[in-house]
Amino acid sequence: MGDSVSNSRNRQLWLRSRPTGIPQACDFALREVAVPTIADGAFLVRNQFLSADPAMRGWITDTNNYASRVEIGDTIPRSPRIPQRHSATRHLKDSTERDCIR
């Protein structure tokens, strides 16, 4: 596709500290990692817009909630232990599927 995926960086918002009260900018940080090589049958998307939902506040607190909490160091709003639970507008960047709609 048009952009060079191999030279792309993945910017991630991650939880730096557990907020007390209203979350502040200091509770979060940005990091950049290499975009992984996509596996057979997979695709790579670029998130253009992400939702910031009130429920996310419950995911990052230290109290019990209806869903698993995001741990310190995990990306927001996704972590390896938590299924994706936010809305986003995405653009397809690459696919290993020949018949994938682009």
N, C-alpha and C positions, 0 to 999 in steps of 0.2 A: 504494500500500500504506500501512500505518499510519504509519510514520515519514516525516518529511520528508527525502528523500534529498538535496535541494539544500542543506540546511543541515548535512549530515553532514560529519564530518572523518574522514580516513583516518589512523589511527595506525600508524606503521611503525617496526620495529626495524631499525636499520642498523648495518653494520660500521664502526666509527670507526677502529680500528687493528688490525693483524695481531697476534694473541696469540702470545706466546712461552710455551710450557708450557700449563698449564691456562687456558682463557679466563676472564677476569675481567669484572666489570660495566663497568669503564672501557674495555673494548674495544668496547662497544656504546653506542648512544644511541637515543633516541626522537625522532621528528619527526612533525608533523601536516601533512597536505596536504589540499586539497579533494578530495572524491570526484568523479571524472570523470563526465561525462555518458555514459550507456551508449549504444553504437551499436545500430543496427537488428540484430535477431536475437541480441542479447546479453542477459546478465542480470547483476545485481549481488547478491553474497552478502556476508554478514557472518560472519567467522570467529569462532566462539565459543570453541573450544579448538584449540590448535595442538600438534603433537607436538614434542618436543625429543629428537631421536634422536642416539645417539653418533656416527653418520656425519657429522653436521653439523660436528663438530670438524675433520674432514678437509677440508671445503669452505672453511673460513676460514683454514687454515694456508697458509704460503708454500711448501709442498712439493708435488711432483706427487702426484696422487691419481687415482682411477678416474673422477672426474667433474670438470668445470670448476670452478675455485675461484670463490668470491664475492669480488668486488673491493672495495676500500675505498670506502665511500660507497653500496654496493649494499644493498638491503633483504635481510633475513634471513627466510626461506631462499630468497627468490626475487629474481632480478635479470633484466633484459631479455635477457641472454644465456643464461640457465639455465632449462630447463623446471621447472615445479613439481615438487618432489620431497619433499614432506612430507605428513603426514596432518592433517586438520582436520575439526572438526565445524562445519558452516556452516548458516546460515539464509538463505533466499532473501528479499531485500529488495525487488527490483524487476526487471521484465523488460519488454522491448519486444515480446515474443511474447505474443500474445493467448491462445494455447492452453497456455502454460506452467503447470505444476502449482504451485499456491501453497499 
